[in-house]
């Protein structure tokens, strides 16, 4: 099982479209609370079980980290859990915030 890369332009198209997908942010809890892509869920050891249980295996998953590196390992792990369509966001949240700074959600 493997994952694919997703660029910011494709993510913007997905967010504007009808196709459901799940955004999983693997950054630390404080960073996630301070700012995230709207609609993201925080994925960590505590939430992984519930997310795996609740999410249909054919739902596309997009994994977000700081710069697009750690998300690749998480995406590979999720693909190994049986998810059919897993993506790592190229550039991560840092690049997203630089290009879409007005579209950042904060709070718990």
N, C-alpha and C positions, 0 to 999 in steps of 0.2 A: 504494500500500500504506500502511496506517496501523495504529495500535495502539489499544488500549483501556486504560482505567484500571481498576485493581483495588484494592479497599479491604482493610483488614486483616481484617475479618470474613470476607470471601470467601476470602482466602488461608488463614485458619484452617480453613474448610470444605474447601478443596482438599487441605490437608495431612492432614486426617482421612479423606479419601475415597480412592477406588480409582484415580481418573484420574491417570495419570502426567503430570508437568510438570517443567520444569527452572527452577530459581531461579538467576539470574545476577546476581552482585553486582559493580558497577563501581567501588566505592570503592577508595581506594588500598590497596596490599598490607598495610601495617601495620594499618590500620583493620580490614581483612578478617580478619587473623590474630587481632587482639584480641577481635573479637566479630562474629558473623554469624548469620543465620537458619540453623538446622540444615539440612544438605543443600545449601546454596548452593555454587555453583562461582564462582570468581573469573574475571571476564571482563575482560581487558585486551588490549593489542596482541599480547602474547606468546601468550595462550591462545585468541584469537579463531579462528584457523585451525582448530585441533583441534576446538573446540566446533562450529563451522560444519560441519565434516566429519562429526562423530560424531552429530549430532542430526538425527533425521528432521524434515522440514519441516512435518509435521502435529502435532508435539509442541508443546503450549503452552509459551511462554517467559514468565517473570515477571522483569522487570529491576528491581533494587534499587539505589538510590544513598543518599545521606545524607538528603535531605528530599523526594525525589520529583520533582525538577526535571531533573537531568542524565539520569535514567533515561528520560525522555520522548524525548530525542534518540537515545539508544542503542536504545530500542524502535523508533523510526521507522527507524533504520538496519537493524535486524534484520528488520523487515517488508520492507524493500527488498531483503534477501538471499533472499527467497522464503519466509520463515516465515509460516504462515497465521494463527496465533493468538499475538499478542505483547501483553503487558500491562506497564504501568508501575505499580509499587506506590506508591499514594498515601501520602504521609507518610514514605516511605523507611524506612531502618533506624532512624533516630532515633525515629520514632513507634512502630515495632515494639518497640524496646527499652523505651520508656516503658510500653507496655501489656502486653508479654510478657517482662519482664526476666528471669524465671526460665527462659526457653526460648531461651537464647543459647549458641551453640557458640563455642569459642575454640581456638587452637592452629593449627598449620600443616597 
